[in-house]
Amino acid sequence: MKHVNVLFIKFVASLFIFGISLGLLFDAPLVEVVSFSLLVTIISYFIGDQIILPRIGKMNTVVVDFFLVYLIVWIFGAIFFHSYLMIGWGSIISATLFAGSEVFVHSYIVKNIKQTVQEKQRSFNQSFAFEMAEDQGPHPTQSKDE
């Protein structure tokens, strides 16, 4: 049930973000706003929140989400929209607003779905951080012919 809450929060946030960045600023139809919201919610949740967040942390995942949303809007915007201005600025504005909202979503995920995030994080064992060994090079008194 917690994952459904996260998906709902992400969908509402992305619907609001795409409504502003594409709908209000560039007069995109409601169908395209909802389709972008649904696509970004699903891809961002499975790639960003389930795979990347447990491995690299909250703030690095925000950067990944920024570029992910930027690429999604750029690629699919080229299909739906016919104005390069709309594609370029729409992807930058959408990615920036979405990354800003993901800061709060990732905090919610780490706080409420803490078990799955911490189980997947690797622990660093410092006893294997450095190796000490003797140099196995040639001895100075030994010649090449021996």
N, C-alpha and C positions, 0 to 999 in steps of 0.2 A: 504494500500500500504506500510505503514511503517513496518508492520509485515512481508511482503514478502521480504523487504530489509534486515531485521534482519535474516530471514531464509537463504537468499542467502549468506550473510556475514558469517554466521555460517557454511554453507555447504562448501564454498570455503576454509575457515580456516581449517575445519576438513579434507577436501580432501588433502590440503597441509600437514597437520600434519600426517595423516595416510600414505600419500605418502612417507614422510621421515621416520617415525618410523617403518612402516611395509614393505613398498615397497623397499626403498633403503637399510635399515639395514638388513632385513630378507628375501628379495626377494619374497614378497607376490604378487600374481597376481593382475592385475588392477581391476578385477571384485570384489575381496574381499576388496580392498582399497575403491572402490566406495560404496560397500554395507555397510561397516563399517561407512563411512562418512555419508551416508544417514540415517542409523539407529541412530547414535549418534546425528545427527542434529535434528531429529524429537523428540527423547526422551528428549534430553537436553533442547530443546526449550519449550516443553509443561510442563515438570516437573520442570526444573530449572528456566526458565525465566517467565513462566506464573503463576506458583503456589508458588515457594519458594522465588524468588527474591522480590516480593512485601511484603513478610512477614518478612524475616530476613535480608535483605540488600545485598549489592553487594559482600562484601568480604566473608561472610558466604556462599553465594551461589556458590562462586568459589570453596570452600572446598567441597561442596555437588557435584558440577560438576566433581571435581577430582575423588571422589569415585565412582560416577556414570559411568564415562568413564572407570575407572579401572575395575569395575565389568562387564561392557558390553564387553570390550575386553577380559577379562579373561574368561567369560562364553562362548561367541561365538567364541573366539579364540580356545577354547578346541574342538569345533566342526570342525572348518575349518583347523586348524594347527595341526601338529603332533609332534611338538617339544616343550618340556616344556620350554626350553630356550627362544624360540620365543614368547611363551605365556606370560611368566613372565616379561621379559625385554620389550617386545612390549607393554604390558599394562601399565607398569610404565612410559616408555618414552612417550607414547601417552597421558596418563592422565596428566602428568606434562606439556607437551606442550599445551594441550587443556585448562588446567586451566590458563596458561599464556595468552592465546588468549582470554579467557572469561573475563578477567579483562577489556579489551578494549571493548568487546561486551556489557558487563553490563553497562559500562559508556555511551556507545552509546544509549542503551535502556533507561536508566534513563534520559538522556538529550533529546532524541527525542520522546519518548513515555511516557512522564512524567505524563500525566493525569491518565492513567490506573494504574501506579505504586503507585501514591500517594493516589488514591481513595481507594485502598485496604489496605493501612497501617492503623493499629489501632492507635488511639491517646490515650495517657495516661492522665487520669484526676487525678491530684494529690489530689483532695479533698476527694477521696475515698481510698487513699493510706494507711491511718492509722485509726484504730478505737480506740476510747476511751470509756471505760465502767467501771462501778464499779465492784468490786469483789463480787461475789454472794456466797462466801463460808460461812461456819458456823461461827456464832459469838462465841467468846471465853467464854462468860458467859453462853451460852446455853448448856444444857446437851444433851446426846444422847436419853434419854428417853422421852423428851418433844415432 
